[in-house]
């Protein structure tokens, strides 16, 4: 998300960076570029106008601190205003009610409501330690009920069965009664969608809302529809007392217009953003972190949280102890590290959160396809146990055999082994406590280029 906007804004601010101070003329010139960048990102026009005006008022006449360059001063103003337009701070679900807390999912057909219901169930179970039940009130699409049942089993939450012959209100009332008996903390209700907003759909979901009185009513919307997402959310907000919005498919949205428009147009906070089809692809929406990503400042806080949640601590501890004892880092250890990196979204998922990625040439970024880590793991899997423990055994004929077994080339095997050697040197320095040497090793490793195209 935001790739095109980040590139445009980074270029604009870079041009201001060399100026001696912020003046009305160079701010006006920069904001003209910012305006074009926002409109190209499909941000709604009222949002663009309000944002540009607020940035201009704050930037003109602002004293530039001695510690800041004019470019940095403008970045700070733009970052603060982007954060405010998206909601200032993260807005979590309010579940402080007698159990079960009912969460109603609303939205158009195809927005990803059913998948998002399962993602949210997993989020509440793993991050907030809640006992969760899901139920489908979509009586028009039998496949939706089966899909939710399958997803509930995958994420390990309870599923309340429903049938197309039942009324949506009756289904949810029965689910609430069962949730009370089962001491469920949160009941997530998936509702029917339509291909467009119509009176029948609105009347049905209004009746359902009135019948079950949910504590949270979340509007699920496809971020790839751009500013139309904000308009659709506004229509729903006029019919239902929405408490928040979930933006889906943000990994396929290079512009980011929806994220910048929804809060301003609807007045409702974006609570979550969804990526991909996997059930772990749901993140709390942090406006300040997203603003930093838009301005190519990275999102290190989210990266740290992701590492804490997804890295296997036992494996990390064992590796640390092994290195500390001076034992050799082998290809089995490298494979463990690669698999943990893949769990965090691979190289592409990590790059998205690192500062300065917008400055990397497109030709280099294009090399990160998402296939790098699985290919490296495939190469290691094609080795014998003995070869993994002792990479010195890997002569030309063995490398050729490994390449054939992994479906890659000997050159790919050589690249992997070169990276392994760099990692092995880095781990050896780490074991000797040489932090300066470790940093040099990391720089050398990063300079080694992308492992695969």
N, C-alpha and C positions, 0 to 999 in steps of 0.2 A: 504494500500500500504506500502511496505518496511518492513513488519513484520520480515521476515527471515533475511534480510540484517541488520536491527536494532539489532536483537539478536546477530548475529555474531560479528558485530562491537563493540557493548557494551562489550561483553566478552573479545575481543582482547584488547580494551583500558583499561579495568579493570585490566588486567594483567600488563600493563605498569605503572599503577597508583602507585604501591608500590615501584617502582624503585627510587633511589636517584636522578638520572638525565637522560636526553636523551642521549644515546650514539649510535654510528653507529650500534653496534651489536643488541641492543634491538629494535631500529627502524626497522632494516632489518627484525628481527623476527616478529615484529608486522605487518609490511607491507606485509609479506608473507601471513599472515592470512587475511589481508584486501583484498589482490588480490583474494584469494580463495572465500571470501565472495562476492565480486563484480561479479566474474565469475558465481557463483551459482545463483546470482540475475539476470542472463541473460543480463548483461551489455556487449556491444560489445567489442571485444578484443582490438581494437585500442584505445578505450576510457580508458579501464583498464590500458593499458601500459602507456599512457600519464599521467593519474591521479597518478599512483604509482610513476612515475619518478618525477613529480612535487612535490608531498608530500615529497619524499625522499630528494630532493635538498633543500627544505625549512626547513625540520625538523632537518637534520644533521647539527650540529654546531650552532643551534639556541640557543641563550641565554634564559634560562628559567627564567622568571620574578619571583621575590620573592613571589609575590601574587599567583603564579600558581604552581601546582604540575606538574611533567613530563607528567602525564596522561592528565591533562587539557591543557598543551601546545600542545600535539599531537592532541587533539580534536580540538583545534583552527585551527591548520594547515589543518587538514582533512576537517573541516567545510568550511574554506575559499576556498579550492580547489574544493570541491563538488559544492559549490555555483558558482564558475567560470565556471566549465564544463557545468552547466545547464543554464548559461546565465547571471550571476552576479546580475541582477535586473529584476523586473517585466516589461513586455512589453505590454502596453495596446494598444487597437485599435487606429489607427490614423484616426480620423473622421473630421479633420480640412480641409474640402473641400466643394465646393458648393453642396448644397443638391439636390438630395439625394446621400449620400455616399453609394456606392454599395459594399457589402461584399459577395464574392463568396465562397461557401463551396464545397470543392473537397474531394474525397476519395473513397476507395473501398466499395463495397456493404457489408452491415452488420456492418460497423464501427460505425454507429450511427449518420449519417449526419443530417437526418430529425429531430430527437429528439434534437440534438445539435443546429440546426438552431432555434428551438423554445426556448431552454434554453438561447441562446445568445440574442434573441429578448427580453426575460423577463429581462435579466441582463441589457441590454441597456435602457430599459424602466424604470426599478426601480432604478438602481444605477447611470445611467448617464442622466436620465430624457429626453430621446430621444423619438420622435414619430417614430414608427417602422412599416414597412410593410414586409411581407414575400411572396415569390413566389416559386413555384416548377417548375423546368425545367426538371424534370425526366419524360420524355414522354414514358418510357418503363415500368413503374410500376404505373398503375392507383391508386393503394392503397397508394402510397407515396404522391400523390396529396391530397387525402382525409385525410391521416394522418396529413399532415401539416395544412390543413384547421381546423381540430379538435383541434390540439395543439395551433394554433393561437387564436382560440376562448377561450381556457383555460387561456392563458397568457394575453389576452386582447390587441392584436395587430392586425393591418389590414392584410387581406389575399387577394392577387390578384389571381383570378381564372385562371386556365390553363387547357389545354385539350391534350390528347395523340395524336390528329391529327395535332397539331401545331409543328413547328420547335422550338428548344430551344432558338435560337437567337431572333426569332420573339416574343416569350413569354416574354423574359427579356426586350426587347426594349419597348414593350407595358406596362410592369410593371413600367419601369423608367418614361415613359410619364405620367402614372397615378399618380405615386408618386410625380412628380413635381406639378401636379394640386392639389394634396391633402396636399401639404406642409409637406411631409414626410422627416424626417431627415436621416433615414437609411433604405436601402432596402437590405434584406438578401435573397440571391439566393441559393436554394437547387438544387444540380445537380445530374445527374444519376451516379450510381456506377456500377462497374463490380466485378465479383468474382476474377479477376486477372487483372494485368496490360496488356493491349493489344493496338495495334496501332490504332484501330478504336476509342477506348475510348479516347486515348490521342489526336487524331486529332479533335474529337468533342469538347472536353473541351478547347483545344487551340483556336478553332474557336469562341467558346462562350466567352472566355476571351478577345480575340481581338475585338469582337463586342461590349462588354459592358464596357471595361476598368475599372475593379473594383479597388477601393482604397485599399482593403484588399482581399487577396486570402488565405484562411485558409485551411490547409490540416487536415482533421479529420481522426484520426487513433486509432485503438483499442490497448490500452496499454498492453492487455494480450498477444499480439503477441510478446512481448519482443523486442529483438534486431532486429527482422524482421520489426518491426514498423519503426525503423530508416532507414532500407534499403529501404522500400517502400516509405517513405517520401523523400528519396534522389532521387529515380527514378522520382517521381512527380516533385520534385524541378528542375530536369534537363529539364523537359518539360514545366513547368509553372513557372512564377516569383512569387513563394510563398512568403508571408509576415509573415507567422507564422503557428504554429501547435496547434491543439487541441487534447489532449489525453483523450480518453473516457474509461469508464468502469474501472477507477482506483480503485474503491472499491473492485473489484474482483481480482486485481493484487497484490499478496502478495510479489512479487519480486522487481518490480520497475525498471527493466532494461531499459525499454523504456524511462522513464523520464531522466535517466542518459546518454542515448546514443543519443537521437534525436538532441539536439542542436549541439553536437560535430560533428556528422556525416553529418548533413544537413547544418549547419551554420545558420539555421532559429530558431528564438526563440519559445519556448513553451509559448503560450499566455494564454491558459485556460486548466483546467483539469475538466473532467466531472465524476460525480458519480451517479449511480442509474438511474431510469427511470423518476423520478419526475422532473418537469420543473425548480425547484429551485436548482438542483444539478449541478451547474457550478460555479467554482471559478477561479479567476485570479491566474495565476501561479507565485508564489514568490519563486525564487531559494533559497534565504537565509533562508526562513522559512522551505522549504522542506528539506534543508540540516540539519537544526536543528532537524527536525522530524526523519530523518534517524539516527542521532546520539543520539536519545532518549532524546533530550533536549526540546521536546514539541514545540508547535506553539501557544503561548499565544496570540500573536497579532491577528492571524486569529480568535481565540476563542473570543476575545474582540469584533472584527468586527461583528462576527456572533451574539453575544448577542445584540449589538446595532441595528442590522438590524431586528432580529426576535423576540425580547422580546417586548411584549405589554406594552408600557410605561405607559399607563393609568392605567392598572391593577397593575403594579409595584408601581406606585405612591399611589394608593388607599391602597395597602397592607402596604406600608411604613407609611402612615398616621394612619392607623388602629393600627399598632404595637406601633407607637409613643404615641398614646392616651391610651395605656395600655389595649386595647381590645384584647380578646383572638383569637389566630390563630386557625381556625377550619379546618375541613376536606374539606370544599368548597375551602378554600385558598390553601390547599395542592394540591387539584385537579388542580387548576389553574397553580400552579408551575410545576406540572408533565406534563401538556399539553404543556407548554412553553418549557420544556426540550425536549419533543418529537418532537416539531417543529425544534429543533436544532440537530436532528438526534439521540435522545435518549442517553442512557449511552454509547453505543458503539461509537457514533459520537463525544461525548465529550471526552471520554478516549483517542481517537486517537490524540488529540491535547495537552494532558497533559504531562509534563515532567516526565521521569522515568517509563513510562508504560512498556517499554521493560524489566524492572527488575521484573515486577509482574509475578509470576509463571503462566505457561500456564493453569494449572488446575483452577486457579482463573479467568483468562481472559475468559476461556471457559464458565464460568457461565453467562457472559454478552452476551446474545443471541439476544437482540433487542426486546424481548417480555416483559421485566421487567416493563417498564412504562405503556404500554397498559393494562397489568394485574392489576396493582395497580389502574389505573383509572376505570377498570371494577368493582373492589371491591367497590370503593367509589360510583359508579353509582348504585350499588345494594342496597345502604342504602336509608332510607327515608330522607327527608329534615330535619326532626327533629333530626335524628341520626347524620347527618353531622354537624349540628350546635352544638350538645351536645354529643360528643363521649362517655361521662360517661354512657350513656344509654346502651352501647353495652355489654350486658351480654352474657352468653354462648349460649342461644337459639337464640338470635339475630345474633350472629356471625355465627352460623350454617346455618341460613336462608340466610345470605349474601353470604356465601361460595357457597351454592347451586345456588343462583341467578347469581353468576359471573362465575360459572363453575370451581371453585377452591376449596381448602380445608380450614377448620377452621385454620389450622396452617399458611396458607398464609395470612389469615385475621389478625391473631395475629402478624405476622411479620410486616404487613403494619401499624398496630396500634402502635407497638413498635417504628417504624420509625417516625410515626406522633408525638408520645410523645417526641422524641428527638428533632424534628423540633419545636414543640410547646415551649419546654424549651428554645431552642436557640433564638426563636423570642421574648420570654419574657425578656431574658437577653439583647437582642438588644434594646428593648423598654426602658429598664432601663439605657441604655447607657454603659453597662458593656462590653467593648471590650475584656478584658481578659477572662471574662466569656463566651463571644460569641465564642472566639477561642477554648476554652476548649470544648464547646458544639459541635462545628464543628468536632473536633478531635474524640469526642465520637460517633458522628453520622457516621463518616467515618469508625470507628472501629466496627460498628454494622454489617458489612458484607453485602454481596449482598442480596437484598430482595427476589429474586426468582431464581430458577435454570432454 
